[in-house]
Structures are given as structure tokens and as C-alpha cells.
């Protein structure tokens, strides 16, 4: 958690999902059910909301010029991983997105920062109180609500902002089906030459 939320002010607490504002406009749902029988136990809720790690299925194809990753998880990314084993070895690391239920507090309101799919299934199962990482955001960027496809700031701080629980209100939602999609990450190797400036030429080989 310290690595995941480095630079942020955060703590762990219990939140009521029914009171959280939603800055996401839409959800892509596959499995809409969750077994609520065990979730009345707080240890089980901790495992759902704050698991040790998040994993996802992906395929990796190696090629001479790079590699290609394919996955159905839209949160999967690839980042450089610092290694001290060898100065001539540069490693990359697959990340699956934050595994934690996250709440962001900003300008006197609390927003669901991450974990929308779990929140939707929990609300449908009648589970409202859930552990979460609570971030005290200083800016809209720290809150994570600054993408163009999210609700704008004036809507989020309106008299009646959109709530996470509104996803369950049939009169407020529009449902449609779309073809299944997968994410493709391509990492390629390219080589090129550039001209040196006068200062760099002094150390160049002749």
C-alpha cells in the first residue's frame, strides 16, 4: 500500500457505499453477481476490498522486434521495473491495476476512486459497509476524476451529484450491449541515428 499510494495522504477505514459520489459515467459488466452469504463476516469483506494483490489473465507473444500482450483487463499496464542485478539488463513489469477499494475525499465530498465493479456487485447483494483505502485528495488529479469521459467538476459538486448507488436505479441508467473487446499492448524495439552537436562531437570517435 505504501508503494501504491506514495505521495498521497491516506488511511484505512469503513465507508458506506450508498453515500459515495460517482465520477464514472458507465460500467462494463460481465459477472453481475456476488455471493453475499460470506460477506457478512468482516474478514471476508477485507479480502474483497483489500486483497493482497490483483491478477488477470493475459497472453504474451515474443517476436524478434518486441513483444505483444493481450488481455481482457483494461487496467493492465506495463511499467519499467528497476533492477540492480545488471546495469545492462532493463526489465519491464506487468501491473494489473490497483487491487484495493479506494475512496477519495475532496472539497467536502467522498467519491469512489477505484473498485466500481465490486461496489456495484456489493450493492446488489445488499452489502453497504465495506473497508477501503481513504485518500485525502488535494486536487482533482489526485482524486482521479480528471478524465474527459468522467462527469465534469460542476456536476460532481452540484446539489444532487451522481451516486454510485444510482447505477442500480433503473430509471436513471441506460443499458446496452457491445461486442467484447480486449486490450493490446505492443512493446517494440527500434534503432535510429541522430547528428551530434558541436560539444558532443568533441568526444566522438573518428
C-alpha positions in Angstrom: 0.0 0.0 0.0 2.8 2.4 0.8 4.1 1.9 -2.8 0.7 2.2 -4.4 -0.2 5.5 -2.6 3.2 7.1 -2.4 2.9 10.9 -2.1 -0.8 10.8 -1.1 -2.4 11.3 2.3 -4.4 8.2 3.1 -5.7 5.9 5.8 -7.9 2.8 6.0 -11.5 3.0 7.2 -15.0 1.7 6.7 -17.3 3.5 4.2 -21.0 3.3 3.2 -21.2 2.6 -0.5 -24.6 4.3 -0.7 -23.1 7.7 0.2 -20.3 7.8 -2.3 -20.3 10.1 -5.3 -19.5 8.5 -8.7 -17.4 10.3 -11.2 -17.6 7.4 -13.7 -20.4 7.6 -16.2 -20.5 3.9 -17.2 -19.6 0.4 -16.2 -18.7 -2.5 -18.4 -20.2 -5.5 -16.6 -19.6 -9.2 -17.2 -20.5 -11.1 -13.9 -23.0 -9.0 -12.0 -23.5 -11.4 -9.1 -21.6 -11.9 -5.8 -22.1 -14.4 -3.0 -23.3 -12.3 -0.1 -23.6 -15.2 2.4 -20.0 -15.0 3.5 -19.6 -11.2 3.2 -21.5 -10.6 6.5 -18.1 -11.7 8.0 -15.7 -8.7 8.2 -12.7 -10.9 7.4 -14.4 -11.8 4.1 -15.1 -8.2 3.4 -11.5 -7.3 4.0 -10.4 -9.9 1.4 -12.8 -8.5 -1.2 -11.9 -4.8 -0.6 -8.2 -5.0 0.3 -6.8 -8.2 -1.2 -3.0 -8.8 -1.2 -2.7 -8.5 -4.9 -4.7 -8.3 -8.2 -4.1 -10.7 -11.0 -5.5 -11.1 -14.5 -5.2 -13.4 -17.5 -3.0 -12.2 -20.4 -1.2 -13.7 -23.3 2.4 -12.8 -24.3 3.8 -13.3 -27.8 7.6 -12.8 -28.2 8.9 -11.5 -31.5 12.4 -10.5 -32.7 11.4 -6.8 -32.6 9.5 -6.8 -29.4 6.5 -8.4 -27.7 2.7 -8.2 -27.7 0.4 -8.6 -24.7 -3.3 -9.2 -25.0 -5.8 -9.2 -22.1 -9.5 -8.5 -21.3 -8.4 -6.4 -18.3 -8.5 -2.8 -19.4 -6.4 -1.8 -16.3 -3.4 -4.0 -17.2 -0.3 -1.9 -18.0 3.4 -2.4 -18.4 5.9 -0.3 -16.5 9.7 -0.2 -16.3 11.0 -2.2 -13.3 14.3 -1.1 -11.8 16.7 -3.9 -11.2 20.1 -3.9 -9.7 21.2 -7.3 -10.9 22.9 -6.0 -14.1 23.4 -2.5 -15.4 22.8 -3.8 -19.0 19.5 -5.6 -18.2 16.4 -3.5 -18.4 13.2 -5.2 -17.1 9.6 -4.4 -17.5 6.8 -5.3 -15.1 3.1 -6.1 -15.8 0.7 -4.3 -13.5 -3.0 -5.3 -13.2 -4.4 -2.1 -11.7 -4.9 -1.3 -8.0 -6.4 -4.3 -6.1 -7.9 -2.0 -3.4 -11.3 -0.4 -2.9 -10.4 3.3 -2.9 -12.4 6.3 -1.7 -11.2 9.9 -2.4 -12.3 12.8 -0.2 -12.2 16.2 -1.9 -13.9 19.5 -1.2 -16.1 18.0 1.5 -17.4 15.1 -0.6 -16.4 11.4 -0.8 -16.0 9.7 -4.1 -15.4 6.1 -5.1 -11.9 6.3 -6.5 -11.5 2.7 -7.6 -13.5 -0.5 -7.3 -16.6 0.3 -9.2 -17.4 -3.2 -10.3 -17.0 -4.6 -6.8 -19.1 -1.8 -5.4 -21.9 -2.5 -7.9 -22.0 -6.2 -7.1 -21.8 -5.5 -3.3 -24.7 -3.0 -3.5 -26.8 -5.5 -5.5 -26.1 -8.1 -2.8 -27.2 -5.7 0.0 -23.7 -5.2 1.4 -23.2 -1.5 2.1 -20.4 -1.0 4.7 -17.0 -2.0 3.3 -13.3 -1.4 4.2 -11.5 0.9 1.9 -8.4 3.0 1.4 -9.4 6.6 2.0 -7.4 9.2 0.2 -7.5 12.9 1.2 -7.1 14.4 -2.2 -5.8 17.9 -2.6 -6.6 18.3 -6.3 -9.0 16.8 -8.9 -6.0 15.0 -10.4 -5.2 13.3 -7.0 -8.9 12.3 -6.8 -8.5 10.6 -10.2 -11.6 12.3 -11.7 -9.9 14.4 -14.4 -10.5 12.2 -17.4 -12.7 13.7 -20.2 -15.1 10.7 -20.2 -16.0 11.3 -16.5 -18.6 13.6 -15.1 -17.4 17.2 -15.1 -16.5 19.0 -11.9 -19.6 21.2 -11.9 -21.8 18.0 -12.0 -19.8 16.3 -9.2 -20.3 19.3 -6.9 -23.9 20.1 -7.9 -26.8 20.0 -5.5 -27.5 16.4 -6.4 -24.4 14.7 -7.7 -24.4 11.2 -9.3 -24.0 8.5 -6.7 -22.5 5.0 -7.0 -25.9 3.6 -5.9 -27.5 5.3 -8.9 -26.2 2.5 -11.1 -28.8 0.3 -9.5 -31.7 2.7 -10.2 -33.4 1.5 -13.4 -35.0 5.0 -14.1 -31.5 6.6 -14.2 -29.5 4.1 -16.2 -29.3 3.1 -19.9 -28.2 -0.4 -20.7 -26.8 -1.6 -24.0 -24.7 -4.5 -25.3 -21.5 -4.0 -27.1 -19.1 -6.5 -28.6 -16.4 -7.9 -26.3 -13.1 -6.1 -26.5 -9.6 -6.8 -25.4 -6.6 -4.6 -24.7 -3.4 -4.9 -26.8 -0.1 -3.6 -25.6 2.8 -3.7 -28.1 6.4 -3.1 -27.0 8.7 -2.7 -29.9 12.4 -2.1 -30.4 13.6 0.5 -33.0 17.0 1.8 -33.9 18.0 5.2 -35.4 20.9 7.7 -35.7 21.0 11.4 -34.9 23.5 14.1 -35.6 25.8 15.2 -32.8 26.1 18.9 -31.9 29.5 20.6 -31.7 30.0 19.9 -28.0 29.1 16.2 -28.4 31.4 15.9 -31.4 34.5 16.6 -29.2 34.1 13.2 -27.6 33.0 11.3 -30.7 35.3 8.7 -32.3 36.9 9.5 -35.7 
